[in-house]
Amino acid sequence: MEQHITKVKERCRVCGCFLVEAREKKTRSSYICQEFAADLYTVFTINTSNDIVNTHPPCFCYRCKLVLDKCLLHVAQDQQQLTPFRSIVPFEWKPHTAVDCGICHPNPLRDKTSPPCGRPATHSPQKIIAGIRAIAPPTESLQDDHLLGSSNNPAILEQLQCPICLKILHQPLELPCRALVCTACLVEWFKVFNCSGVKCPCCFHDTPITAPQLKAAPLLIQTLLRDIVLQCQTCRKDIKACEYGTHPCNGESTKADLQTAFRVLRRLASHTPSQPITIPTGGTARTPTKTASARTIKRRCMQMQNIREVVSQEESSALLRRELDYLSTSDRQILLQEAGIVSVIGPGEALAIKAGLGMPWSKLRVLRSPKYMDDFLTSNRWLKASGVSISCEEKMRQIGRGLLGENLQGEVAPLSFCLSSGGEEIRGAPLVFMPDLNQKVIQMLDDNHSVGRLTWHNGIIPQTEVWVKLGGDKGGNTTKMNFQIVNVPTPNSIHNTCVFCCFAATDSVTNLHSALDRYRDQVKQLQGMKWREYTIKVFMCGDFEFLTRMYGLSGATGMKRYPLRSLECIKESHKQFMAAGGKRKKVKNYMNCVTEPIFDIPIDQVCLPGLHITQGIFVKIFDLLEDACHQLDLQLAYTYTEESSSSSSFTKYAEELHKLQVAKAKLAEAQDAMVTLEEAITYIVIAHGEDSEITKFLMQQAEDMRQSVEKMVDNSVIKKALCMTYMLTIITKHKQQEEIANTTKVTNKEFAAHDGPFVQGLDNALQSFGVHRQQYFGGTFVGNHIHKALQPSNVECLSSCMVEVAKAKCPALVASATREQTRFRRSLSLLGQCHQIYDQNYIDESQCNELETLIAHFMEDFRSSFPDSSIPVKMHMLEEHTVPWARKTHVGFGLLGEQGAESIHARFNSLQRTYHSVPDKVQQLVLMVKEHLLSVAPQNVAAIPPPTKRIKQ
């Protein structure tokens, strides 16, 4: 019996369920029945005065208290109106029996063994509808907020309103009582009753409605709804009523309005008459998110997601990304760390990072898991602290093996090397090559096609062809042979230059034949090979020296206006040369064809070295400009009187030159006096004889003057003077004897050219737009610097620097500096205009005519401005071959250039420093080539993020 009494006290007096424990201190878990005896009798007809302690519980639950408060709102009304609100049937309590006691042996279908989750469901459909109609605006006002009827009968509009949301029916359903409601409203109505015991929202019939009883609205109603045209007050557009739910200005307003209405009605139903009504309209949450329960956080997240969907017009993800952009970098980092979000770098992306940075596996291993190196123990912590995780090494190696394959071999090959004493020697050197070149070309085409990088450059390349460039160059201590796929967005890029053969020797004819003869048949097969439905066309590119070696030529023919050579013509000339004995002295008679061409690529598919043409001509003009500045510095030194503490060679030269001029003036005076004295001695000797006193006196004076002149000649000032060579005649005897002194050449000790003010001004002009000469390869320029230096503003800066220095140092030289400025500005401007045309991807016929005119003007101006200067080979190629190439192919050097082969050297130099500790030189070169091939794999190139354009301050 005691156990039975304990279980009875855990039950609700009204519904018979277990009492729910209070989740918060402010909420009561149960209420004593004696305190609400009158209210319980009024609402549930329960008389607690007759309760038995062993049979009836003393308390009732919080859920029944809510229903009790709702029903008390209508106590003043007719008692019959309370019937629909009594959704809770009072539990029938029976005395305790030992066998079938309902308390000691509960029915699982009747009793709840766990407390309900969330807010208690509201089972008052009539109260909810009445509340909606009570607080909702009138029909006209509600429609003014969203939609306005146009040319429709107001009576028809009123009949076509949903009784729940009071708006035009959307996807209407017919209830058993033949009432019409919106589908969305009915779904929310079912949610109110937890899909059990749902009563009709229109007639509140006692019989619950079920889903099978629902059916679509009659066809007449659907036709009326389709014919109704409504106007949105937000965007002022006419829309059909059936499209109301998907209209972007309205979105999910129906659902949001219903949720707001249900929340307000629940507050209205739970208040007491003696307390004021407070209706929350959002405001501040009662519980912070950090301390809220998981269910509350989930609900809040869903609410924010719904708000983003409505505000962003169903692009919530884009709006969320924008919200993160407005956060500071530190706040965003803290947010990601608190959320536990880890950026996982996949194996493919990690391999692209490794290849792009030229990082060996050992350093990547240290970065990932530095367990064995004390110097890097914190690197992995840094990555984890920043929320970054790198994929495992084995997966990266597996992807790398798939990209490289087995098409790479290394060996020690007999190659030729030049001796310092003259001659050549053959010794073993590392050689790395791909046995199957065509397989690699096809693989690169397939990979570029898979990542979507193939392009035909807006019709420049025929739609039925795929172009491939073969080229090579010697840089550092290795020679690299490479190929490039032209059908990519940046064909001359370093990321599109794939090395297929590399050897540690010069690119002499002997070495090229030793390394490339194995590819002769493969290149012939590649020319015209089919890839998918496209035909492969092979081009040859490189600088002038490399192209002459590849085609077996010793140089240019030296015969102007000679007919253009073809591949067959070169082969025939070589046969004739060999038949004549193969003597190199007579090779000019056979068009300089020393050996056979290595590859059978037609001459009309040989790309002109556009970069080297521009670079060679610019360096030629710049050297002339630098020499003109030096000549101005020499003229400036004669009048340079500026006091300076500088110890440059130019300042010392100007000081010594000034001392030399003073000494030369004194010497000229002494020579004039000595000549006059000798003439007088000659006259006196004839008149008075040699033994007279006056003759002896004059001879003594002449001897003293001779000694003073000799002292001047022996003076160290003159001996150390610069740029002075003249004959000095000294008369040593006063008697009819004239002795000519030995010719004395003063040591020429010119100053360094870079110390002159004019040359320094030229260097400052270069640095003003970010161009400088390399410290190697003869002080030439980088290709990108050539493009920058030939811009009109930079040409003006280069040519005008001499005038500015002349105005500041010596105004007398302004006229000479202006003449030099005019001729150099004209030459560089014409070269820049030519370069701008032929450096494009496509050259049309009008541009070919313009280029021909500009080249003719440039060559005419160069020959007239610099008549003593020679015409280099690259200027000859510009004059004779550029326009015919452009007219024949209409392709510029921007598409078929040799920049990729030139820029690959710096990459290999960096890789050589990375793998310098590998003792085996062949293995070292193999590792370098493998690392390079990984960096140019199309999958890794496609993973490179695009560069961010810097904003100039």
CORJO-V428423 format. One line per field, one symbol per residue. ss: DSSP state (h for helix, s for strand, l for the rest). A space follows every 10 residues. Layout:
BEGIN
ss = ???
END
This chain:
BEGIN
ss = lhhhhhhhhl sllllllsll llllllllls sshhhhhhhh hhhhlllhhh llllllllss shhhhhhhhh hhllllllhh hhhhhlllll llllllllll llllllllll llllllllll llllhhhhhh hhhhhlllhh hhhhhlsssl lllhhhhhhl sllllllsll lsssllllls sshhhhhhhh hhllllllll llllllllll hhhlssllhh hhhhhhhlss sslllllsss hhhhhhllll llhhhhhhhh hhhhhhhhhh llllllllll llllllllll lllhhhhhhh hhhhhhhhhh hllllhhhhh hhhhhlllhh hhhhhhhhhl llssslhhhh hhhhhhhlll hhhhhhhhll lllhhhllhh hhhhhllsss llhhhhhhhh hhhhllllss ssssssssll lllsssssss ssslllhhhh hhhhhhhhhh lllsllhhhl llllssssss sssssllsss sssssllsll lllhhhssss ssslllllhh hhhhhhhhhh hhhhhhllls sllsssssss sllhhhhhhh llslllllll llllllhhhh hhhhhhhhhl lllhhhhhhh llslllllll llhhhslllh hhhhhhhhhh hhhhhhhhhh hhhhhhhhhl llllllllhh hhhhhhhhhh hhhhhhhhhh hhhhhhhhhh hhhhhhhhll llhhhhhhhh hhhhhhhhhh hhhhlhhhhl llllslllll llllllllll llllslllll llhhhlhhhh hhhhhhhhll llllllhhhl llhhhhhhhl lhhhhhhhhh hhhhhhhhhl hhhhhhhhhh hhhhhhhhhh hhhhhhhhll lsllhhhhhh hhhhhhhhhh hhhhhlllll llhhhhhhhh lhhhhhhhhl slllllllhh hhhhhhhhhh hhhhllllll hhhhhhhhhh hhhhhllhhh hhllllllll lll
END
